[in-house]
Amino acid sequence: MKLHELLGIKYPLIQGGMANIATGEFAAAVSNTGALGMIGAGGMSADMLREQIQICKQHTQMPFGVNLMLMNPDTDKMAEIVIEEQVPVVTTGAGNPGKYMKQWKSAGIKVFPVVASVGLARRMERLGADGVIAEGCESGGHVGETTTMVLVPQVADAVNIPVIAAGGIASGRQMVAAEVLGACGVQVGTCLLSTTECPIHENYKQAVRNARDTHITVMGRIAGTPVRVIKNDMVREYIAREKEGATLMELEHYTLGSLRRAVKEGDIETGSVMAGQTAAMIHDECSLAERIETLFTEYETVLKELCR
Ligand SMILES: Cc1cc2nc3c(=O)[nH]c(=O)nc-3n(C[C@H](O)[C@H](O)[C@H](O)COP(=O)(O)O)c2cc1C
């Protein structure tokens, strides 16, 4: 994998932006391990983002990035802030970053849009993206339709820019698989939730550790906003109401502020415990450095075994 050379970091691993979770301090802690930490600007205002970038800079000398969710009403201001604050890397989700691309590129920012389809990957290459993050639907948070196994090789064949694989990666074996599929690096989110530095409530971390394969599902498919979560009372009720044909307004009653409730208050029954399918592979809490070093030790071991 070569992504680390492109980004000037030790490990070819990006920490996925996670709204309401990935603060400046968390991103800095990830960057200090040698991977690339990302501030998740999804749930922030422009002022909050500037503050978090400054906090991140106070805690690390290493490169870091900002994940912008383009449906955020403050995106225009945030697009300026990442330039003013000389943020080295921007990843984007939930939309088309086309209108910002020229200004970011002339400011020397490396841009990696998250894509869930081949068509979007091609469009991002034409716009001048430095690479694309091909995210399969195994991932936590908002999901597309295609799995990582099927998406990554198609995107790798379709574009001539670096492809980073995301979704369903939490072990060295899966990292080797991602490389074989055509990825030059990986982006992970779920496997970093149960780490000492992750600023989520202890109940959330425990829910991730306790999750088994059948406990993780997608809600919001009918409503058109599919999100991967760990099942709880709220999710079961939401899906039942969705099937009965509840209106979007009625469904919003369940989801409004639900991620914050789980993250901050530890309400894992009515809150939204967003996590990917790899939650079923995480059984412990450890430091970020331990989690990331273990991934790469496993990766090296698996590669050696394969080459024997
Ligand atoms: C709790 C949670 C919140 C997330 N929020 C965002 C977000 O705000 N923006 C984004 O682009 N991706 C978001 N993601 C996706 C991650 O950035 C990353 O691509 C994904 O977690 C990788 O797949 P994995 O969960 O299987 O490791 C989120 C993922 C999780 C688990």
PDBQT file of the ligand as one rigid body, heavy atoms in Angstrom, charges set to zero:
ROOT
HETATM    1  C1  LIG A 401     -20.321   6.472  14.087  1.00  0.00    +0.000 C 
HETATM    2  C2  LIG A 401     -19.940   6.781  12.672  1.00  0.00    +0.000 A 
HETATM    3  C3  LIG A 401     -20.164   8.060  12.176  1.00  0.00    +0.000 A 
HETATM    4  C4  LIG A 401     -19.787   8.365  10.857  1.00  0.00    +0.000 A 
HETATM    5  N1  LIG A 401     -19.962   9.656  10.391  1.00  0.00    +0.000 NA
HETATM    6  C5  LIG A 401     -19.474   9.989   9.167  1.00  0.00    +0.000 A 
HETATM    7  C6  LIG A 401     -19.463  11.341   8.736  1.00  0.00    +0.000 A 
HETATM    8  O1  LIG A 401     -19.858  12.265   9.460  1.00  0.00    +0.000 OA
HETATM    9  N2  LIG A 401     -18.957  11.625   7.501  1.00  0.00    +0.000 N 
HETATM   10  C7  LIG A 401     -18.465  10.621   6.664  1.00  0.00    +0.000 A 
HETATM   11  O2  LIG A 401     -18.045  10.924   5.537  1.00  0.00    +0.000 OA
HETATM   12  N3  LIG A 401     -18.452   9.333   7.065  1.00  0.00    +0.000 NA
HETATM   13  C8  LIG A 401     -18.921   9.005   8.288  1.00  0.00    +0.000 A 
HETATM   14  N4  LIG A 401     -18.821   7.706   8.732  1.00  0.00    +0.000 N 
HETATM   15  C9  LIG A 401     -18.110   6.708   7.888  1.00  0.00    +0.000 C 
HETATM   16  C10 LIG A 401     -16.605   6.683   8.241  1.00  0.00    +0.000 C 
HETATM   17  O3  LIG A 401     -15.996   7.900   7.902  1.00  0.00    +0.000 OA
HETATM   18  C11 LIG A 401     -15.845   5.546   7.546  1.00  0.00    +0.000 C 
HETATM   19  O4  LIG A 401     -15.830   5.699   6.145  1.00  0.00    +0.000 OA
HETATM   20  C12 LIG A 401     -16.450   4.188   7.878  1.00  0.00    +0.000 C 
HETATM   21  O5  LIG A 401     -16.639   4.079   9.271  1.00  0.00    +0.000 OA
HETATM   22  C13 LIG A 401     -15.545   3.055   7.385  1.00  0.00    +0.000 C 
HETATM   23  O6  LIG A 401     -16.179   1.830   7.510  1.00  0.00    +0.000 OA
HETATM   24  P1  LIG A 401     -16.192   0.969   8.877  1.00  0.00    +0.000 P 
HETATM   25  O7  LIG A 401     -17.228   1.593   9.725  1.00  0.00    +0.000 OA
HETATM   26  O8  LIG A 401     -16.588  -0.393   8.415  1.00  0.00    +0.000 OA
HETATM   27  O9  LIG A 401     -14.823   1.024   9.466  1.00  0.00    +0.000 OA
HETATM   28  C14 LIG A 401     -19.207   7.364  10.027  1.00  0.00    +0.000 A 
HETATM   29  C15 LIG A 401     -18.983   6.072  10.562  1.00  0.00    +0.000 A 
HETATM   30  C16 LIG A 401     -19.335   5.787  11.855  1.00  0.00    +0.000 A 
HETATM   31  C17 LIG A 401     -19.043   4.405  12.404  1.00  0.00    +0.000 C 
ENDROOT
TORSDOF 0
